[in-house]
Amino acid sequence: MKFRKDGLLEKVLGFFVYGWKNYFGDKPFSHMKRMLIALSACLLAMPVLAQKKDPLVNDSRGVFTVKDAKFFQEDKLKPEGKRTLQLARQEYAGVRNPKFTIVANRVLNWGPDGALGLAGTPTVDPRKALEEMARTRRRLLEMKEKLQPQMPDIFRLLADPEMKAKLSGIGCSWNTNILTSMKDQGGCGSCWAFAANAAFEHSYRRIYNSASRPDLSEQHLLDCAKFCDGSKDAGDCPNGGFSDACFDYMVCNGVAKETDKPYLGYERACTTARASYGAYGWLKILQANGDWPTIDQVKANILAYGAVVTYVRVNNAFKAYGGGVFNGSPSDFDLKLNHAVTIVGWCDDQNAWIIKNSWGDDWGPYGGYAYVDYGNSNIGRHIFVVLPKQSL
C-alpha cells in the first residue's frame, strides 16, 4: 500500500515508528501497544464514518442554507407556543436513543392542533385501489408511444414495481435539480393541498426534465377541489382534507397557477380560475396483493415520479424538530393520521426518508426539509403519486 508523503496515515504511522522515543522516551512497550490498539480502532472506523452521508447538508448548495440550531429563540414564543414546546420536551424526554434535536420555532405558536390538516385516516379498499391501478396501467400502455420517451421510468414500474436493478447500490437519493420553492400553509389546516401541489410540481420537473418551476395554486384547491364524481369535497381549514381528492380534481378540472390565485390562508367560495396544469391520473401505491407498499416500492416511485405524497402522524416533538433524524414517534397504525407531507428522497445511511413539509423554510435547520426515520410517524404507508400532463 502506498501513502502520500503528506498523508494523514503516513504521519500517524511515522509518529509511532520514528517518533516514539522523542515523545515518550523509554516508556514500556505495553503502553505503546495500548495506544496502537486504540489507533487501529479509530482507523478501522474511518471508512464507516466516511460512508455516513448527510445530503440535507452536503447536497444543499443552491437550495437552502443550513441554519444554526438556535435560529429561533424561545423568548419569541407566545404563551401557546411555550406550552407546546413544553409538551414537545416531555415527549422528547421519553424517546429512547433520540437521533434528533428540538428547538423553539414559530410553528409551535399555532398550538398542539395547529399546522396540521388531515381529515383523519382514510379508509382503503385494496380491491378498488388495485382495480384503479390496473385501469391506470392500461391507460398508460395506450399512451405508451406518446409518453414513453419522456417517462421511461414510469413504464419500468409497470413491469417491476420496485425497479430493483436501478435501486441496487443507491444509499441516498434526492434530486436537488427538481426541488421547487418551500411554502407555508400558515394556521390553516391545508397541508393536503400543499402536499398534492408539491408532488405535482416535482413530478412535472422530473418527468419532463423541465427547467421551468411550476408553481400551483393551493388556494384554488382549498376553494374548489373535490372528487370528480362530486362525492366529497377535498377539504377545508378547520377540518383538514385529503391530497388524493386534489389529484382527482386536477384530472377533471386542472389547477391554476399561484400567480393567478394566490394563497390567502382561509377558504373562500369557489370562483372561476383559469387552469394552467392538469393530470393524466393518480395512484395510491400498494403491493400487487393489496398490502401496503414496501420501502423499495416507495423508493422506485420517488425515482420515477420525483416525489410522492404520504400521510403521517405528527406529535409536538415533530413540530419542534431541530435537525437530525426524527425518531420521536414510532409508527403505531392504530393512531389517527393528522398531516400530509411530500417525500422527495431517502438516505439508507440515516435509515430515513427526506420529506418536504409545508411549514415554511424556517421550520427546522434544513429550509423546511427533514429526515424522518423509516419506522416513525406512520410514514410510508399511505403513498400517492400523480401523473402530470406537460400541457393542457
C-alpha atoms as a printed R data frame, in Angstrom:
    type eleno elety resid chain resno       x      y       z
1   ATOM     1    CA   MET     A     1   0.000  0.000   0.000
2   ATOM     2    CA   LYS     A     2   1.389  3.428  -0.899
3   ATOM     3    CA   PHE     A     3   0.844  6.602   1.093
4   ATOM     4    CA   ARG     A     4   1.302 10.192   0.068
5   ATOM     5    CA   LYS     A     5   4.143 11.854   1.958
6   ATOM     6    CA   ASP     A     6   1.750 14.430   3.318
7   ATOM     7    CA   GLY     A     7  -0.962 11.826   4.033
8   ATOM     8    CA   LEU     A     8  -2.597 11.622   7.446
9   ATOM     9    CA   LEU     A     9  -1.984  7.884   7.757
10  ATOM    10    CA   GLU     A    10   1.730  8.224   6.955
11  ATOM    11    CA   LYS     A    11   2.089 10.954   9.551
12  ATOM    12    CA   VAL     A    12   0.393  8.846  12.193
13  ATOM    13    CA   LEU     A    13   2.492  5.760  11.398
14  ATOM    14    CA   GLY     A    14   5.619  7.867  11.251
15  ATOM    15    CA   PHE     A    15   4.822  9.167  14.686
16  ATOM    16    CA   PHE     A    16   4.870  5.640  16.088
17  ATOM    17    CA   VAL     A    17   7.757  4.283  14.022
18  ATOM    18    CA   TYR     A    18  10.163  7.195  14.234
19  ATOM    19    CA   GLY     A    19   8.982  9.476  16.974
20  ATOM    20    CA   TRP     A    20   8.161  7.254  19.914
21  ATOM    21    CA   LYS     A    21  11.367  7.945  21.870
22  ATOM    22    CA   ASN     A    22  11.266 11.658  21.067
23  ATOM    23    CA   TYR     A    23   7.788 11.906  22.608
24  ATOM    24    CA   PHE     A    24   7.780  9.213  25.300
25  ATOM    25    CA   GLY     A    25  11.404  8.254  25.963
26  ATOM    26    CA   ASP     A    26  11.810  4.695  27.184
27  ATOM    27    CA   LYS     A    27   8.241  4.032  28.442
28  ATOM    28    CA   PRO     A    28   7.246  0.361  28.368
29  ATOM    29    CA   PHE     A    29   6.095 -1.099  25.050
30  ATOM    30    CA   SER     A    30   2.836 -2.172  26.697
31  ATOM    31    CA   HIS     A    31   1.859  1.490  26.845
32  ATOM    32    CA   MET     A    32   2.635  1.812  23.154
33  ATOM    33    CA   LYS     A    33   0.658 -1.359  22.443
34  ATOM    34    CA   ARG     A    34  -2.455  0.027  24.118
35  ATOM    35    CA   MET     A    35  -2.197  3.205  22.068
36  ATOM    36    CA   LEU     A    36  -1.696  1.250  18.867
37  ATOM    37    CA   ILE     A    37  -4.830 -0.774  19.579
38  ATOM    38    CA   ALA     A    38  -6.809  2.413  20.154
39  ATOM    39    CA   LEU     A    39  -5.397  3.940  16.980
40  ATOM    40    CA   SER     A    40  -6.268  0.836  14.976
41  ATOM    41    CA   ALA     A    41  -9.868  1.033  16.158
42  ATOM    42    CA   CYS     A    42 -10.058  4.654  15.039
43  ATOM    43    CA   LEU     A    43  -8.564  3.859  11.642
44  ATOM    44    CA   LEU     A    44 -10.973  0.968  11.145
45  ATOM    45    CA   ALA     A    45 -13.879  3.268  11.957
46  ATOM    46    CA   MET     A    46 -12.823  5.894   9.421
47  ATOM    47    CA   PRO     A    47 -14.304  4.126   6.344
48  ATOM    48    CA   VAL     A    48 -17.627  3.763   8.176
49  ATOM    49    CA   LEU     A    49 -17.656  7.432   9.093
50  ATOM    50    CA   ALA     A    50 -16.713  8.343   5.540
51  ATOM    51    CA   GLN     A    51 -19.733  6.426   4.242
52  ATOM    52    CA   LYS     A    52 -22.143  8.294   6.512
53  ATOM    53    CA   LYS     A    53 -23.981 10.739   4.281
54  ATOM    54    CA   ASP     A    54 -25.994 13.801   5.121
55  ATOM    55    CA   PRO     A    55 -27.469 15.033   1.840
56  ATOM    56    CA   LEU     A    56 -29.557 17.725   3.502
57  ATOM    57    CA   VAL     A    57 -26.275 19.363   4.445
58  ATOM    58    CA   ASN     A    58 -23.808 18.219   1.805
59  ATOM    59    CA   ASP     A    59 -26.004 18.486  -1.285
60  ATOM    60    CA   SER     A    60 -27.968 21.601  -0.376
61  ATOM    61    CA   ARG     A    61 -25.968 24.173  -2.328
62  ATOM    62    CA   GLY     A    62 -28.375 26.457  -4.112
63  ATOM    63    CA   VAL     A    63 -31.387 25.006  -2.297
64  ATOM    64    CA   PHE     A    64 -31.157 26.474   1.181
65  ATOM    65    CA   THR     A    65 -28.696 27.493   3.873
66  ATOM    66    CA   VAL     A    66 -28.432 25.199   6.872
67  ATOM    67    CA   LYS     A    67 -29.384 27.187   9.952
68  ATOM    68    CA   ASP     A    68 -27.805 27.129  13.371
69  ATOM    69    CA   ALA     A    69 -29.690 25.059  15.957
70  ATOM    70    CA   LYS     A    70 -30.585 28.246  17.842
71  ATOM    71    CA   PHE     A    71 -32.033 30.047  14.844
72  ATOM    72    CA   PHE     A    72 -35.306 30.735  16.702
73  ATOM    73    CA   GLN     A    73 -35.144 31.801  20.318
74  ATOM    74    CA   GLU     A    74 -37.596 30.579  22.928
75  ATOM    75    CA   ASP     A    75 -38.311 34.115  24.117
76  ATOM    76    CA   LYS     A    76 -40.019 34.752  20.770
77  ATOM    77    CA   LEU     A    77 -42.724 32.202  21.555
78  ATOM    78    CA   LYS     A    78 -46.222 33.238  22.509
79  ATOM    79    CA   PRO     A    79 -47.790 31.621  25.615
80  ATOM    80    CA   GLU     A    80 -49.407 28.945  23.414
81  ATOM    81    CA   GLY     A    81 -46.054 28.260  21.791
82  ATOM    82    CA   LYS     A    82 -44.317 27.885  25.137
83  ATOM    83    CA   ARG     A    83 -46.935 25.379  26.273
84  ATOM    84    CA   THR     A    84 -46.498 23.385  23.079
85  ATOM    85    CA   LEU     A    85 -42.712 23.452  23.473
86  ATOM    86    CA   GLN     A    86 -43.106 22.080  26.994
87  ATOM    87    CA   LEU     A    87 -45.222 19.230  25.614
88  ATOM    88    CA   ALA     A    88 -42.535 18.624  22.990
89  ATOM    89    CA   ARG     A    89 -39.868 18.421  25.691
90  ATOM    90    CA   GLN     A    90 -41.917 15.906  27.634
91  ATOM    91    CA   GLU     A    91 -42.284 13.763  24.511
92  ATOM    92    CA   TYR     A    92 -38.584 14.130  23.730
93  ATOM    93    CA   ALA     A    93 -37.637 13.015  27.244
94  ATOM    94    CA   GLY     A    94 -39.489  9.754  26.631
95  ATOM    95    CA   VAL     A    95 -37.678  8.950  23.362
96  ATOM    96    CA   ARG     A    96 -35.193  6.116  23.594
97  ATOM    97    CA   ASN     A    97 -31.940  6.991  21.823
98  ATOM    98    CA   PRO     A    98 -33.177 10.145  20.058
99  ATOM    99    CA   LYS     A    99 -31.429 10.892  16.781
100 ATOM   100    CA   PHE     A   100 -32.817 14.412  16.514
101 ATOM   101    CA   THR     A   101 -32.973 17.640  18.484
102 ATOM   102    CA   ILE     A   102 -35.820 20.012  19.279
103 ATOM   103    CA   VAL     A   103 -35.827 23.799  19.181
104 ATOM   104    CA   ALA     A   104 -38.271 26.634  19.522
105 ATOM   105    CA   ASN     A   105 -39.938 27.762  16.300
106 ATOM   106    CA   ARG     A   106 -42.926 29.839  15.255
107 ATOM   107    CA   VAL     A   107 -44.943 26.737  14.256
108 ATOM   108    CA   LEU     A   108 -45.328 25.998  17.971
109 ATOM   109    CA   ASN     A   109 -47.311 29.223  18.336
110 ATOM   110    CA   TRP     A   110 -50.157 27.544  16.459
111 ATOM   111    CA   GLY     A   111 -50.627 25.104  19.346
112 ATOM   112    CA   PRO     A   112 -50.785 21.289  19.513
113 ATOM   113    CA   ASP     A   113 -53.536 21.047  16.908
114 ATOM   114    CA   GLY     A   114 -52.311 23.798  14.594
115 ATOM   115    CA   ALA     A   115 -50.260 23.441  11.405
116 ATOM   116    CA   LEU     A   116 -51.840 20.082  10.609
117 ATOM   117    CA   GLY     A   117 -54.845 19.329   8.419
118 ATOM   118    CA   LEU     A   118 -55.534 15.724   7.505
119 ATOM   119    CA   ALA     A   119 -59.210 14.830   7.849
120 ATOM   120    CA   GLY     A   120 -58.441 11.562   9.636
121 ATOM   121    CA   THR     A   121 -57.126  8.210   8.497
122 ATOM   122    CA   PRO     A   122 -58.513  7.342   5.051
123 ATOM   123    CA   THR     A   123 -60.263  4.029   4.631
124 ATOM   124    CA   VAL     A   124 -58.731  1.864   1.946
125 ATOM   125    CA   ASP     A   125 -60.431 -0.787  -0.143
126 ATOM   126    CA   PRO     A   126 -57.450 -2.709  -1.565
127 ATOM   127    CA   ARG     A   127 -59.613 -4.345  -4.226
128 ATOM   128    CA   LYS     A   128 -60.796 -0.995  -5.602
129 ATOM   129    CA   ALA     A   129 -57.328  0.501  -5.324
130 ATOM   130    CA   LEU     A   130 -55.815 -2.367  -7.300
131 ATOM   131    CA   GLU     A   131 -58.565 -2.126  -9.906
132 ATOM   132    CA   GLU     A   132 -57.769  1.575 -10.332
133 ATOM   133    CA   MET     A   133 -54.049  0.769 -10.623
134 ATOM   134    CA   ALA     A   134 -54.876 -1.756 -13.353
135 ATOM   135    CA   ARG     A   135 -57.021  0.809 -15.201
136 ATOM   136    CA   THR     A   136 -54.264  3.394 -14.984
137 ATOM   137    CA   ARG     A   137 -51.706  0.903 -16.319
138 ATOM   138    CA   ARG     A   138 -53.995  0.176 -19.267
139 ATOM   139    CA   ARG     A   139 -54.396  3.907 -19.972
140 ATOM   140    CA   LEU     A   140 -50.631  4.372 -19.797
141 ATOM   141    CA   LEU     A   141 -49.997  1.493 -22.177
142 ATOM   142    CA   GLU     A   142 -52.484  3.010 -24.598
143 ATOM   143    CA   MET     A   143 -50.419  6.239 -24.499
144 ATOM   144    CA   LYS     A   144 -47.076  4.420 -24.449
145 ATOM   145    CA   GLU     A   145 -45.880  5.527 -27.880
146 ATOM   146    CA   LYS     A   146 -46.507  9.166 -26.967
147 ATOM   147    CA   LEU     A   147 -45.350  9.144 -23.375
148 ATOM   148    CA   GLN     A   148 -42.572  6.589 -23.012
149 ATOM   149    CA   PRO     A   149 -39.790  8.791 -24.476
150 ATOM   150    CA   GLN     A   150 -40.478 11.266 -21.661
151 ATOM   151    CA   MET     A   151 -41.406  8.782 -18.944
152 ATOM   152    CA   PRO     A   152 -39.202  5.674 -19.265
153 ATOM   153    CA   ASP     A   153 -39.131  5.042 -15.508
154 ATOM   154    CA   ILE     A   154 -42.916  5.128 -15.296
155 ATOM   155    CA   PHE     A   155 -43.117  2.259 -17.759
156 ATOM   156    CA   ARG     A   156 -40.344  0.354 -15.989
157 ATOM   157    CA   LEU     A   157 -42.556  0.436 -12.910
158 ATOM   158    CA   LEU     A   158 -45.305 -1.335 -14.836
159 ATOM   159    CA   ALA     A   159 -43.041 -4.376 -15.206
160 ATOM   160    CA   ASP     A   160 -41.052 -4.118 -11.972
161 ATOM   161    CA   PRO     A   161 -42.917 -2.389  -9.107
162 ATOM   162    CA   GLU     A   162 -39.695 -1.915  -7.115
163 ATOM   163    CA   MET     A   163 -37.296 -1.231 -10.031
164 ATOM   164    CA   LYS     A   164 -34.779 -3.465  -8.260
165 ATOM   165    CA   ALA     A   165 -31.956 -3.151 -10.770
166 ATOM   166    CA   LYS     A   166 -31.977  0.626 -10.661
167 ATOM   167    CA   LEU     A   167 -32.249  0.724  -6.867
168 ATOM   168    CA   SER     A   168 -29.235 -1.520  -6.407
169 ATOM   169    CA   GLY     A   169 -26.372  0.298  -4.709
170 ATOM   170    CA   ILE     A   170 -28.245  3.535  -4.075
171 ATOM   171    CA   GLY     A   171 -27.703  4.600  -0.469
172 ATOM   172    CA   CYS     A   172 -29.001  8.166  -0.553
173 ATOM   173    CA   SER     A   173 -31.052  9.834  -3.236
174 ATOM   174    CA   TRP     A   174 -32.681 13.204  -3.519
175 ATOM   175    CA   ASN     A   175 -32.771 15.256  -6.677
176 ATOM   176    CA   THR     A   176 -31.970 18.878  -5.910
177 ATOM   177    CA   ASN     A   177 -32.445 19.759  -9.587
178 ATOM   178    CA   ILE     A   178 -36.213 19.325  -9.364
179 ATOM   179    CA   LEU     A   179 -36.901 20.899  -5.972
180 ATOM   180    CA   THR     A   180 -39.465 23.684  -6.043
181 ATOM   181    CA   SER     A   181 -39.959 26.536  -3.620
182 ATOM   182    CA   MET     A   182 -40.785 25.867   0.026
183 ATOM   183    CA   LYS     A   183 -44.239 27.086   1.051
184 ATOM   184    CA   ASP     A   184 -46.082 27.871   4.261
185 ATOM   185    CA   GLN     A   185 -49.664 26.799   4.963
186 ATOM   186    CA   GLY     A   186 -49.913 29.100   7.991
187 ATOM   187    CA   GLY     A   187 -52.597 28.414  10.566
188 ATOM   188    CA   CYS     A   188 -54.950 26.828   8.020
189 ATOM   189    CA   GLY     A   189 -55.218 23.028   8.008
190 ATOM   190    CA   SER     A   190 -54.433 22.816   4.296
191 ATOM   191    CA   CYS     A   191 -51.359 20.562   4.300
192 ATOM   192    CA   TRP     A   192 -53.239 18.187   1.976
193 ATOM   193    CA   ALA     A   193 -53.332 20.856  -0.763
194 ATOM   194    CA   PHE     A   194 -49.675 21.791  -0.302
195 ATOM   195    CA   ALA     A   195 -48.516 18.161  -0.363
196 ATOM   196    CA   ALA     A   196 -50.554 17.479  -3.526
197 ATOM   197    CA   ASN     A   197 -49.176 20.508  -5.354
198 ATOM   198    CA   ALA     A   198 -45.612 19.828  -4.205
199 ATOM   199    CA   ALA     A   199 -45.818 16.268  -5.559
200 ATOM   200    CA   PHE     A   200 -47.215 17.543  -8.874
201 ATOM   201    CA   GLU     A   201 -44.534 20.249  -9.187
202 ATOM   202    CA   HIS     A   202 -41.683 17.828  -8.535
203 ATOM   203    CA   SER     A   203 -43.146 15.152 -10.796
204 ATOM   204    CA   TYR     A   204 -43.594 17.656 -13.608
205 ATOM   205    CA   ARG     A   205 -39.936 18.669 -13.454
206 ATOM   206    CA   ARG     A   206 -38.733 15.082 -13.047
207 ATOM   207    CA   ILE     A   207 -40.758 13.583 -15.890
208 ATOM   208    CA   TYR     A   208 -40.428 16.376 -18.441
209 ATOM   209    CA   ASN     A   209 -36.886 17.433 -17.497
210 ATOM   210    CA   SER     A   210 -38.250 20.940 -17.326
211 ATOM   211    CA   ALA     A   211 -36.150 23.976 -16.483
212 ATOM   212    CA   SER     A   212 -39.305 25.846 -15.506
213 ATOM   213    CA   ARG     A   213 -40.547 25.647 -11.921
214 ATOM   214    CA   PRO     A   214 -44.320 25.178 -11.957
215 ATOM   215    CA   ASP     A   215 -45.976 26.899  -9.020
216 ATOM   216    CA   LEU     A   216 -49.528 25.635  -8.479
217 ATOM   217    CA   SER     A   217 -52.249 27.397  -6.505
218 ATOM   218    CA   GLU     A   218 -53.103 25.865  -3.132
219 ATOM   219    CA   GLN     A   219 -55.877 28.433  -2.802
220 ATOM   220    CA   HIS     A   220 -57.561 27.034  -5.918
221 ATOM   221    CA   LEU     A   221 -57.585 23.564  -4.357
222 ATOM   222    CA   LEU     A   222 -58.704 24.884  -0.978
223 ATOM   223    CA   ASP     A   223 -61.625 26.757  -2.536
224 ATOM   224    CA   CYS     A   224 -62.709 24.328  -5.233
225 ATOM   225    CA   ALA     A   225 -61.176 20.855  -5.157
226 ATOM   226    CA   LYS     A   226 -63.384 17.794  -4.869
227 ATOM   227    CA   PHE     A   227 -63.537 14.293  -6.310
228 ATOM   228    CA   CYS     A   228 -64.547 14.125  -9.954
229 ATOM   229    CA   ASP     A   229 -67.847 12.444  -9.154
230 ATOM   230    CA   GLY     A   230 -68.665 15.236  -6.716
231 ATOM   231    CA   SER     A   231 -68.983 12.747  -3.874
232 ATOM   232    CA   LYS     A   232 -66.659 14.535  -1.466
233 ATOM   233    CA   ASP     A   233 -65.017 17.908  -1.075
234 ATOM   234    CA   ALA     A   234 -61.214 17.816  -0.826
235 ATOM   235    CA   GLY     A   235 -61.200 19.669   2.485
236 ATOM   236    CA   ASP     A   236 -61.093 22.959   4.370
237 ATOM   237    CA   CYS     A   237 -59.039 24.797   7.008
238 ATOM   238    CA   PRO     A   238 -60.756 23.725  10.256
239 ATOM   239    CA   ASN     A   239 -61.261 20.045   9.437
240 ATOM   240    CA   GLY     A   240 -58.446 19.260   7.028
241 ATOM   241    CA   GLY     A   241 -58.713 17.226   3.848
242 ATOM   242    CA   PHE     A   242 -57.086 14.679   1.542
243 ATOM   243    CA   SER     A   243 -54.483 15.023  -1.203
244 ATOM   244    CA   ASP     A   244 -55.980 12.269  -3.372
245 ATOM   245    CA   ALA     A   245 -59.121 14.387  -3.818
246 ATOM   246    CA   CYS     A   246 -56.864 17.187  -5.098
247 ATOM   247    CA   PHE     A   247 -55.304 14.832  -7.629
248 ATOM   248    CA   ASP     A   248 -58.757 13.771  -8.792
249 ATOM   249    CA   TYR     A   249 -59.691 17.414  -9.236
250 ATOM   250    CA   MET     A   250 -56.538 18.001 -11.299
251 ATOM   251    CA   VAL     A   251 -57.590 15.189 -13.633
252 ATOM   252    CA   CYS     A   252 -61.104 16.553 -14.203
253 ATOM   253    CA   ASN     A   253 -60.598 20.306 -13.911
254 ATOM   254    CA   GLY     A   254 -56.926 21.196 -13.755
255 ATOM   255    CA   VAL     A   255 -55.391 23.693 -11.350
256 ATOM   256    CA   ALA     A   256 -54.411 27.345 -11.621
257 ATOM   257    CA   LYS     A   257 -51.005 28.941 -11.158
258 ATOM   258    CA   GLU     A   258 -50.165 30.527  -7.828
259 ATOM   259    CA   THR     A   259 -49.912 33.933  -9.505
260 ATOM   260    CA   ASP     A   260 -53.472 33.584 -10.824
261 ATOM   261    CA   LYS     A   261 -54.916 32.566  -7.445
262 ATOM   262    CA   PRO     A   262 -52.524 33.452  -4.572
263 ATOM   263    CA   TYR     A   263 -52.740 31.731  -1.212
264 ATOM   264    CA   LEU     A   264 -54.741 33.553   1.460
265 ATOM   265    CA   GLY     A   265 -54.722 31.039   4.295
266 ATOM   266    CA   TYR     A   266 -58.516 30.747   4.524
267 ATOM   267    CA   GLU     A   267 -61.201 29.194   2.338
268 ATOM   268    CA   ARG     A   268 -63.427 31.232   0.046
269 ATOM   269    CA   ALA     A   269 -66.312 30.341  -2.219
270 ATOM   270    CA   CYS     A   270 -65.089 28.644  -5.378
271 ATOM   271    CA   THR     A   271 -64.730 31.121  -8.230
272 ATOM   272    CA   THR     A   272 -63.672 30.597 -11.814
273 ATOM   273    CA   ALA     A   273 -59.945 30.247 -12.243
274 ATOM   274    CA   ARG     A   274 -58.041 29.545 -15.440
275 ATOM   275    CA   ALA     A   275 -56.419 26.133 -15.125
276 ATOM   276    CA   SER     A   276 -52.818 26.002 -16.312
277 ATOM   277    CA   TYR     A   277 -51.914 22.431 -15.343
278 ATOM   278    CA   GLY     A   278 -53.681 19.086 -15.421
279 ATOM   279    CA   ALA     A   279 -53.057 15.397 -14.788
280 ATOM   280    CA   TYR     A   280 -53.483 12.134 -16.678
281 ATOM   281    CA   GLY     A   281 -54.251 10.299 -13.462
282 ATOM   282    CA   TRP     A   282 -53.104  9.442  -9.945
283 ATOM   283    CA   LEU     A   283 -52.447  6.317  -7.941
284 ATOM   284    CA   LYS     A   284 -52.457  5.035  -4.394
285 ATOM   285    CA   ILE     A   285 -49.419  2.761  -4.246
286 ATOM   286    CA   LEU     A   286 -49.942 -0.788  -2.964
287 ATOM   287    CA   GLN     A   287 -48.298 -4.140  -3.488
288 ATOM   288    CA   ALA     A   288 -49.786 -6.467  -6.082
289 ATOM   289    CA   ASN     A   289 -51.568 -8.420  -3.337
290 ATOM   290    CA   GLY     A   290 -53.122 -5.272  -1.852
291 ATOM   291    CA   ASP     A   291 -50.668 -4.942   1.049
292 ATOM   292    CA   TRP     A   292 -49.032 -1.647   1.946
293 ATOM   293    CA   PRO     A   293 -46.050 -0.685  -0.238
294 ATOM   294    CA   THR     A   294 -42.546 -1.822   0.610
295 ATOM   295    CA   ILE     A   295 -39.741  0.650   1.228
296 ATOM   296    CA   ASP     A   296 -38.183 -0.274  -2.133
297 ATOM   297    CA   GLN     A   297 -41.525  0.253  -3.844
298 ATOM   298    CA   VAL     A   298 -41.788  3.759  -2.399
299 ATOM   299    CA   LYS     A   299 -38.204  4.463  -3.465
300 ATOM   300    CA   ALA     A   300 -38.959  3.291  -7.003
301 ATOM   301    CA   ASN     A   301 -41.900  5.665  -7.247
302 ATOM   302    CA   ILE     A   302 -39.774  8.552  -5.976
303 ATOM   303    CA   LEU     A   303 -37.187  7.779  -8.662
304 ATOM   304    CA   ALA     A   304 -39.847  7.609 -11.354
305 ATOM   305    CA   TYR     A   305 -42.118 10.479 -10.288
306 ATOM   306    CA   GLY     A   306 -39.672 12.691  -8.388
307 ATOM   307    CA   ALA     A   307 -41.816 12.804  -5.237
308 ATOM   308    CA   VAL     A   308 -44.770 11.122  -3.545
309 ATOM   309    CA   VAL     A   309 -47.400 12.239  -1.046
310 ATOM   310    CA   THR     A   310 -47.576 10.447   2.285
311 ATOM   311    CA   TYR     A   311 -49.900 10.816   5.266
312 ATOM   312    CA   VAL     A   312 -48.257 10.857   8.694
313 ATOM   313    CA   ARG     A   313 -48.908 11.130  12.421
314 ATOM   314    CA   VAL     A   314 -47.309 14.279  13.839
315 ATOM   315    CA   ASN     A   315 -46.660 14.947  17.534
316 ATOM   316    CA   ASN     A   316 -45.334 18.024  19.330
317 ATOM   317    CA   ALA     A   317 -41.722 16.841  19.212
318 ATOM   318    CA   PHE     A   318 -42.029 16.704  15.425
319 ATOM   319    CA   LYS     A   319 -43.272 20.282  15.395
320 ATOM   320    CA   ALA     A   320 -40.195 21.345  17.376
321 ATOM   321    CA   TYR     A   321 -37.817 19.461  15.048
322 ATOM   322    CA   GLY     A   322 -34.358 20.988  15.219
323 ATOM   323    CA   GLY     A   323 -32.354 18.679  12.956
324 ATOM   324    CA   GLY     A   324 -31.151 15.100  12.699
325 ATOM   325    CA   VAL     A   325 -33.321 12.067  12.004
326 ATOM   326    CA   PHE     A   326 -36.747 12.314  13.603
327 ATOM   327    CA   ASN     A   327 -37.408  9.101  15.538
328 ATOM   328    CA   GLY     A   328 -39.618 10.556  18.239
329 ATOM   329    CA   SER     A   329 -42.871  8.786  17.381
330 ATOM   330    CA   PRO     A   330 -42.584  5.071  16.500
331 ATOM   331    CA   SER     A   331 -45.221  4.075  13.970
332 ATOM   332    CA   ASP     A   332 -48.497  2.980  15.514
333 ATOM   333    CA   PHE     A   333 -51.080  2.441  12.822
334 ATOM   334    CA   ASP     A   334 -53.916  2.493  15.329
335 ATOM   335    CA   LEU     A   335 -53.313  6.208  15.795
336 ATOM   336    CA   LYS     A   336 -55.171  8.716  13.658
337 ATOM   337    CA   LEU     A   337 -53.187 10.364  10.864
338 ATOM   338    CA   ASN     A   338 -53.154 14.153  11.017
339 ATOM   339    CA   HIS     A   339 -50.731 15.592   8.440
340 ATOM   340    CA   ALA     A   340 -49.699 15.305   4.778
341 ATOM   341    CA   VAL     A   341 -46.143 15.798   3.534
342 ATOM   342    CA   THR     A   342 -44.164 15.046   0.401
343 ATOM   343    CA   ILE     A   343 -41.317 12.532   0.323
344 ATOM   344    CA   VAL     A   344 -38.618 13.809  -2.047
345 ATOM   345    CA   GLY     A   345 -35.812 11.327  -1.309
346 ATOM   346    CA   TRP     A   346 -34.259  8.922   1.154
347 ATOM   347    CA   CYS     A   347 -30.987  8.041   2.832
348 ATOM   348    CA   ASP     A   348 -30.361  4.450   3.923
349 ATOM   349    CA   ASP     A   349 -27.289  5.585   5.859
350 ATOM   350    CA   GLN     A   350 -29.673  7.589   8.016
351 ATOM   351    CA   ASN     A   351 -32.458  4.958   7.810
352 ATOM   352    CA   ALA     A   352 -34.748  7.806   6.845
353 ATOM   353    CA   TRP     A   353 -36.986  9.423   4.274
354 ATOM   354    CA   ILE     A   354 -36.287 13.017   3.227
355 ATOM   355    CA   ILE     A   355 -39.521 14.981   3.421
356 ATOM   356    CA   LYS     A   356 -40.645 18.379   2.253
357 ATOM   357    CA   ASN     A   357 -43.019 19.986   4.736
358 ATOM   358    CA   SER     A   358 -45.352 22.962   4.289
359 ATOM   359    CA   TRP     A   359 -44.435 24.995   7.379
360 ATOM   360    CA   GLY     A   360 -42.114 27.481   5.691
361 ATOM   361    CA   ASP     A   361 -38.340 27.476   5.248
362 ATOM   362    CA   ASP     A   362 -37.734 28.378   8.904
363 ATOM   363    CA   TRP     A   363 -39.081 25.079  10.258
364 ATOM   364    CA   GLY     A   364 -36.032 23.019  11.174
365 ATOM   365    CA   PRO     A   365 -32.469 23.832  10.112
366 ATOM   366    CA   TYR     A   366 -32.768 22.466   6.548
367 ATOM   367    CA   GLY     A   367 -35.042 25.037   4.978
368 ATOM   368    CA   GLY     A   368 -38.293 23.177   5.704
369 ATOM   369    CA   TYR     A   369 -36.990 19.710   4.775
370 ATOM   370    CA   ALA     A   370 -36.364 16.952   7.313
371 ATOM   371    CA   TYR     A   371 -35.290 13.374   7.876
372 ATOM   372    CA   VAL     A   372 -37.966 11.019   9.226
373 ATOM   373    CA   ASP     A   373 -36.963  7.519  10.335
374 ATOM   374    CA   TYR     A   374 -38.451  4.716   8.205
375 ATOM   375    CA   GLY     A   375 -40.261  3.342  11.254
376 ATOM   376    CA   ASN     A   376 -41.695  6.535  12.681
377 ATOM   377    CA   SER     A   377 -44.761  8.745  12.348
378 ATOM   378    CA   ASN     A   378 -46.673  6.131  10.285
379 ATOM   379    CA   ILE     A   379 -44.724  7.377   7.282
380 ATOM   380    CA   GLY     A   380 -44.595  5.422   4.031
381 ATOM   381    CA   ARG     A   381 -47.858  3.517   4.304
382 ATOM   382    CA   HIS     A   382 -50.390  5.794   2.594
383 ATOM   383    CA   ILE     A   383 -48.497  6.735  -0.578
384 ATOM   384    CA   PHE     A   384 -49.886  8.634  -3.580
385 ATOM   385    CA   VAL     A   385 -48.414  9.712  -6.920
386 ATOM   386    CA   VAL     A   386 -49.748 11.936  -9.686
387 ATOM   387    CA   LEU     A   387 -49.019 11.762 -13.412
388 ATOM   388    CA   PRO     A   388 -48.952 15.357 -14.687
389 ATOM   389    CA   LYS     A   389 -49.682 16.461 -18.205
390 ATOM   390    CA   GLN     A   390 -46.996 18.531 -19.860
391 ATOM   391    CA   SER     A   391 -49.621 20.966 -21.100
392 ATOM   392    CA   LEU     A   392 -53.396 21.282 -21.079
